[in-house]
Amino acid sequence: MAEHHEELDEAPPPPTLDPETAARRRAALAHVRKFGDPVLRTKARPVEVFDDELRDEVRRMGALMHDAYGIGLAATQVGIVHRVLVYRVESDSPVNALVNPEIEWSSKDKEWAEEGCLSLPAVHVDVERPVFIRVKGFDEQGEPILIEASGLEARVIQHEMDHLDGVLILDRAPRDQRKEAMRALRAALESDAAA
């Protein structure tokens, strides 16, 4: 079993952020719902109308993900109960949007990797996921799309789709890691509240 360590939802920020970038990241993270918010446990509803409002939602989510140094963001993480996610695994790639995504197929080959999440500050746990997936859905224009993904891209899509079903990485983590993760999470949330 190969073990990789990837950060999901969040890409590691550069070692030192200039004050303006750090402020933009803090402002973006303030819009992301944190552990304990009931919307994170809500199953999102399918999108039925593909209009300018939806495209604006996707644009705002992409900008927020970028400013927060994220590589994926689900609508529920910003308090919108739509089956919408955005992701970008390469920092110079365009933001991809997936609306009403469904996994059509996933490989029997699975892999463990460490995942983090913008909604769970300071938490990093191992999660096992299929290495290859095929996902169908729509883009923000309402055009059908089919994505065959592997590796990090497949992992990011699955992580964000979990959010749309109210599932968090803590639910998929090995039991021994959950307790430590909850301690780190409580400390991080208390420190945020005090700031």
C-alpha positions in Angstrom: 0.0 0.0 0.0 1.7 3.2 -1.1 1.4 6.1 1.2 1.3 9.7 0.0 0.8 12.9 1.9 -1.3 15.4 0.1 -3.2 18.3 1.5 -6.8 18.5 0.3 -9.0 21.6 0.2 -5.8 23.4 1.2 -2.5 23.7 -0.6 0.3 24.5 1.8 0.8 28.3 1.8 4.2 29.6 0.9 6.6 29.7 3.9 6.3 33.5 4.3 3.3 35.4 3.0 3.6 39.1 2.4 1.2 41.0 4.6 -1.3 41.7 1.9 -1.5 38.0 0.8 -1.7 36.9 4.4 -4.6 39.3 5.0 -6.3 38.1 1.8 -5.9 34.5 3.0 -7.3 35.3 6.4 -10.3 37.1 4.9 -11.0 34.2 2.5 -10.8 31.6 5.4 -13.2 33.7 7.4 -15.9 32.9 4.7 -15.3 29.1 5.0 -17.6 27.4 7.5 -15.8 25.5 10.2 -16.3 22.3 12.1 -19.5 22.5 14.2 -21.5 24.5 11.6 -24.5 22.3 10.8 -24.3 23.1 7.1 -21.2 20.9 6.9 -23.4 18.0 7.9 -26.1 18.9 5.4 -26.7 16.9 2.2 -26.6 19.4 -0.7 -29.5 19.7 -3.1 -29.1 19.2 -6.9 -28.8 22.4 -9.0 -31.8 22.8 -11.2 -31.2 26.2 -12.8 -28.0 27.0 -14.7 -28.1 30.8 -14.7 -25.9 33.8 -14.1 -26.4 33.5 -10.3 -24.9 29.9 -10.5 -22.0 31.1 -12.6 -21.4 34.0 -10.2 -21.5 31.5 -7.3 -18.8 29.3 -9.1 -16.7 32.4 -9.8 -16.8 33.6 -6.2 -16.0 30.0 -4.9 -13.0 29.8 -7.3 -11.7 33.2 -6.1 -12.2 32.3 -2.4 -10.4 28.9 -3.0 -7.6 30.7 -4.7 -7.2 33.4 -1.9 -7.4 30.7 0.8 -4.6 28.7 -0.9 -7.1 25.9 -1.4 -7.2 23.2 -4.1 -10.8 22.4 -3.7 -14.0 23.9 -2.2 -17.5 22.6 -1.9 -20.6 24.9 -1.9 -21.6 23.7 1.6 -18.3 25.0 2.9 -19.4 28.5 2.1 -23.0 27.9 3.4 -24.6 27.2 0.0 -26.6 23.9 -0.1 -26.0 23.3 -3.8 -24.3 20.3 -5.3 -21.4 22.4 -6.7 -17.7 22.1 -6.2 -14.6 23.8 -7.6 -11.1 22.5 -7.7 -7.7 23.2 -9.2 -4.8 20.8 -8.5 -2.1 22.8 -10.4 -1.8 26.4 -9.3 -1.5 27.7 -12.9 -4.5 25.7 -14.2 -7.9 27.2 -14.6 -10.5 26.5 -11.9 -12.7 23.5 -12.7 -16.4 23.5 -11.6 -18.5 20.4 -11.2 -22.2 20.7 -10.8 -24.4 17.8 -9.7 -21.3 15.4 -9.8 -21.9 11.7 -9.6 -19.2 9.0 -9.5 -19.9 6.6 -12.3 -17.1 4.3 -11.7 -14.2 3.9 -9.2 -11.2 1.6 -9.2 -10.8 -1.3 -6.8 -7.2 0.1 -6.4 -7.2 2.3 -3.3 -4.5 4.4 -1.7 -4.0 6.0 1.7 -3.0 9.7 1.8 -3.0 12.5 4.3 -5.7 15.0 3.8 -6.4 18.4 5.3 -9.5 20.6 5.0 -10.2 24.3 5.1 -13.2 23.6 7.3 -11.1 21.6 9.8 -8.2 23.9 10.7 -5.0 22.1 11.9 -6.4 18.6 11.1 -4.5 16.2 8.9 -5.6 12.6 8.8 -5.1 9.6 6.6 -7.9 8.7 4.3 -8.2 5.7 1.9 -9.8 6.5 -1.5 -10.0 4.9 -4.9 -7.0 5.9 -7.1 -9.1 6.2 -10.3 -12.6 7.6 -10.8 -15.0 8.5 -13.6 -17.3 11.4 -12.7 -20.2 12.7 -14.7 -21.9 16.1 -14.0 -22.2 19.5 -15.6 -20.2 22.6 -15.9 -21.5 26.0 -14.7 -23.1 26.5 -18.2 -25.2 23.3 -17.9 -23.1 21.4 -20.4 -22.6 17.7 -19.5 -19.1 16.7 -18.7 -17.3 13.5 -18.0 -14.0 13.5 -16.0 -11.6 10.6 -15.8 -9.4 11.4 -12.9 -6.5 9.7 -11.1 -4.2 10.5 -8.2 -4.5 13.9 -6.6 -7.3 15.1 -8.9 -9.4 12.0 -8.1 -8.8 12.5 -4.4 -9.7 16.2 -4.5 -13.0 15.5 -6.3 -13.9 12.7 -3.9 -13.1 14.9 -0.9 -15.3 17.7 -2.2 -18.1 15.3 -3.1 -18.0 14.0 0.4 -18.7 17.6 1.6 -21.8 17.7 -0.6 -23.1 14.6 1.2 -22.2 16.0 4.7 -19.2 13.7 5.1 -16.0 15.0 6.6 -12.5 13.5 6.5 -12.8 12.8 10.3 -15.6 10.3 9.3 -13.1 8.4 7.1 -10.0 8.7 9.3 -8.7 5.7 11.3 -10.1 5.7 14.8 -6.7 6.3 16.4 -6.2 9.5 14.4 -9.6 10.9 15.1 -9.0 11.6 18.8 -5.7 13.5 18.1 -7.4 15.4 15.2 -10.3 16.5 17.5 -7.7 17.8 20.0 -5.9 19.8 17.3 -9.2 21.1 15.9 -10.5 22.3 19.3 -7.2 24.1 19.9 -7.2 25.7 16.5 -10.9 26.8 16.8 -10.2 28.2 20.3 -7.2 30.1 19.0 -9.2 31.5 16.1 -12.0 32.6 18.4 -9.5 34.4 20.7 -7.9 36.2 17.7 
